[in-house]
Amino acid sequence: DQQVKQNSPSLSVQEGRISILNCDYTNSMFDYFLWYKKYPAEGPTFLISISSIKDKNEDGRFTVFLNKSAKHLSLHIVPSQPGDSAVYFCAASSSGTYKYIFGTGTRLKVLA
Amino acid sequence: EPEVTQTPSHQVTQMGQEVILRCVPISNHLYFYWYRQILGQKVEFLVSFYNNEISEKSEIFDDQFSVERPDGSNFTLKIRSTKLEDSAMYFCASTGDRFRSIYFGEGSWLTVV
């Protein structure tokens, strides 16, 4: 049941450049999306969210874009910093459910 | 800043033993969750809890699992008879609004031997 997919298991980016993390989903009922950052042996830390009524949400260095027709969302981190190195998960939920479905994660490495 | 706290941080248990993982959600939150992550795999939903009852559960959450909010602050996950494949990091989460972001605890690492 891979309703939420992150097809890139890893990504390396130079410090100061843009990091783009991608997420695809298959369930057209999903209407709320989250991005989390996770360090090893720690809980996921909420970064940013977007509702399906929007196509963009921005918070500091983090911007999430949602393309509903393509069932695709992306997280942009600008500028990338070494402290951003972590695993990033997208998660999706629909109004008719209480649960969030997580993607498999993308490991981001920001090189100094 | 309010946070979700979990205990224990790590527990090793013999197969077949009962385990209780404890969580203190953020105080004004109403919706509570347990997720787990088996090493190297994705974060998986187990169960959601609202208004003192289970609102939704996954296929993983079978009869060996139960949740309880015994005293209005703690939220517990009990595994009645642990199996080797229950070894995972278990995350508690909470939110004040089911249409908003959920906030996770640091996790309880369960090792079944």
Interface residues (C-beta under 8 A of the other chain):
Chain A: Y32 L34 Y36 A41 E42 G43 P44 T45 F46 S49 S51 F89 A91 S93 S95 T97 Y98 K99 Y100 I101 F102 G103 T104 G105
Chain B: V4 Q6 Y31 Y33 Y35 Q41 K42 V43 E44 F45 S48 Y50 S55 E56 S58 M89 F91 A93 R98 F99 R100 S101 I102 Y103 F104 G105 E106 G107 W109
